Amino acid sequence: MSTAQSYGQQAMGRDAHKLAELTDKVLFSDIWERNELAKRDRSIVTVAALIAMYRLEQLPFHLNFAIENGVTKTELIEIITHLAFYSGWPTAHSAIKLLNAMSSKK
């Protein structure tokens, strides 16, 4: 039996079993795997939505996931710059700080 936690368990904790299950089976195993939109495009949409809604807790994971899915750092910077005019300067500033912090750790 594997002792490794799924992403849902890591993100939701062991107590929120149903939420972890939905995260793993519906979000990441169904929605993210649909062929109608490339993972790269899903990452761009997700990052833009998280920035616009100022959801900073999930943003580092999705910035990394976007890079894994083929979005470049230059493209992420451009997305953030573009969003500054639609979601506000504070959202863009916070997103750039998170992206730069991630880059400095590598």
N, C-alpha and C positions, 0 to 999 in steps of 0.2 A: 504494500500500500504506500502510495506517495505521501510524503509529508509537506511537499511544496504547496504553497497557497496559490490559488488562482488570482487573477487580477482583481476580480470582484471581492474576494475575501481580503486581499491586501487593502483595497480601497475602502471597503465598507465594514471591515472588522468581522470577526467570527460570529458575532451575535446577530447581525442583520443577514441571516441566511437567505431569505427570499430576495432581498435587494442585491446581494452578491450574485445569486443565481441569475437574476434578470440581467444584470450587468454582463455576466459571462456569456449566457446563452442567447439573449435577445440582442443586446447592443453590440457586443464584439463578435459574436459568432453568426449573427444574422445580418443586422443592419450594415455593419462595416464590411461584410463580405458580399454584399449585393453588387452585381455586375453593372447596374445602370449608372453608377458613378464610380470613378477610379478612387482608390484610397487616398491618393495625393489630393484630389479635389475635395474629398470628404474632410481631410485634414485642414485644408484651407478654410472651408466653411466652418468647421468646428472652432479653429483658432479665432476666426473673425467673430463668431458668435460669443465666445468666451470673453474676448477683449471688449466687445460692445456692451456686454452685460456686466462687465467688471467682476468676472468670476476668476479671481486670481489663484484660488486654491488648486483648481484643475489645470490652469494654464501651463505650468512647467511640464507636466506629463504630455500634454498635447503639443507643445512646441517641440519636444523631443520626438514624439510620434510623427509629427509633420516632417521633420528632418529624415527620420527613418523611411518615410513614405515618399521621399524625393523632393521635398520643398527645400530650397536652399536658404541659408541665413539671409542672403541678400533679398530674396523674395519675401521672407518673413518681415524684414525691416521695412520693405516697401508696403506690405499689407498694413503694418502698424502705422506707418506714416499716413497712408490713405485714410485709415480709420480715425485718425486724430481729428479729421474734419467732420466726421459723422457721429462718432461716439464720445468725442471730447478729448482734450489734452491730457487730463489725468489718467484716462484709460490707456492712452498711447504711452505716456511716460512710464506707467507701471509695467506695461508689457515689455517695453524696451529694457527696463532695468532687469526684469526676469530673464529675458533672452541674453543680455550681456552677462549676467551672473552665471548662467548655464555655460556660456562660451568660455568664461574664465576658469571654470572647473575642469575643463577638458585639456 
